[in-house]
Amino acid sequence: MATTGHLISNNLPSVKQLQCFLAVAHELNFRRAAERLRMTQPPLTRQIKCLEAVLDRQLFSRSTHDVSLTEAGRALVIKAEKILQELSELKAGSRSSEKSLRIGLTRTLNFELIESVNRQLNKLDAGGDVETPNLTSAQLLQCLSKNTLDLVLTGEKGIGHEDIVQYRWVCREPLLMAMPAMHPASLKEKISLEDVSDLPLFWFARSANPSFYDKCESYFHLLKFPLKRVKEPDDSLVMLTHIARGKGFALMPQSKCTFNQEGLCYRELADYESQKLNIDVYAATRLNEEWEAVLNAQDILCNNTVSG
C-alpha cells in the first residue's frame, strides 16, 4: 500500500506526454510529429516542455534547423516504448476478444481542416483507433490488403487493388496554387496555369499516388503551352521556401495550405481548371467486407458530406 500511495501522490508523466515524446523522437521534426499525431505544433511543444519539467531533464537539443535527442532523451525512448507497449497490452486484454476498428488516413490531406470529413470522423468516436496520417494512399491500401487496417481514406482510387478493395466517394478536395507573392499573376483572385507558365511546377513521382498523378497529367497534356516540371523536395517547407523566393509554384490540397511565409501566397485555380485538378477522397474497405462496424463507419463517412 505504501508503494501505491507513492505512485498516486507523485507527479508522473502522462500517456499523452510519452506519446508526443516518442513521435518527436522518431521524426526528429516537430512539424512531422504533429502531423503524425493529428495535432498542431504549439500543443505538441507544450506537452514536451511539461514532460521535461516533470522529469527535470532536457530531452531534446534544438537549433534553428535540427532537433536531436539528448542522452536523457535516448534513455527515455526505450523506457517510454516499454511503458506504452504494456499499456497497449493492458487495453487489448481488457477488450478480451472484442475487435477495434482500425482506420487509416492519408497524409496527403489534413482532415481536421476538411470540416465535413472531420465532423464524420468525430461521430465515429474512434479516438486512439484512428491511425496517424503518416502514410501515403498507396501505403494505406497495402495495409488494407494485408488486413492491418479495416478502412482507409485515400486521395483518389488506387491502381492495382481492384480485386480486393472497394471504394465509396466521400468528398472532393480543391487544389490551391502556392505561388510567389511577387509574381504579377498573384494580383488575380483566381489563377490559371497559363498565368504562371514562366515558372516551373514542383511535381511529385508517380509512384506516390498513380491515380492522382495520371488525373493531373491527362489535363497537362491538353495545355497549349509547355509546362516545365521540377522534382518536388521531400520536405514541403523547403519547397514552399523555394516558391517564396520565386523559384516555382505548386498545386496543393487546400487543407494543407496552412504554412505562411513572406513572399508566399495561395490562390484558387480558375474555374475550369479547378474542375479538372482536384482530389477525390474515397473511403476504401476490403471487397466483400462483412464486419458491421466497418460498414457502419463507411456509411457515416460517406453520408452528409459536401463537395469541398
C-alpha angles and dihedrals in degrees: 000000000000090000091049091051091050092053093048096049097044122095098241132181115267125235089245091054091052092048091050091047093052092047091055092041091054097043099033084208124093095207095053091043090053091050090049090053093043092239138106125261101252096062090042090054090049091053091053093047091049091050091050089049093050092049094036088225135116105234101181136037109217131196132165092275108016142056119194136170120254120221089264089050093052090051092049093053091068094045094044093050090051093048094049092045090054091048090049090052090048090054092047090050093050091053089055108191095341112120125225123223110248114206125182127199126201114245089220090082136043102226092188087070095046095082099194094052095040089053091054093046089054089052089059089058087205092154110172092005092074105095119233113260098244098118133082120241090256091053092047091053089052089054089050092051091048091050095242091118129036102201132010136190108222136183103241125339116298124244120236099021099086093115095055108025133064124197136209121190116245109173145318120256115206121227120229127201115242104205143157111281088217093063113106092231090062087080089071122088092221125029133206125206089247089060090064100031089123088068128068120245116237101229137182134228117271091235091069092066115349095184095052091042092053092045091056096039091053088060094042089057090061093058117112093216133057117268111204116209130200127189114273112237116244090239112063091204090059089051093050090049089054090050092050087056092054098255098128146309137259140207109230136177109261092236091059096051095097103111114100125195135159109270094024127103138167124223135182118249121250111273097255094047093046088060090055101035112056141099121257110208119214135188105225127197134168115281113265092014109180104176105114094214091060094046092048091050091051090050091051093049094047097046129078093009122130135208109278 
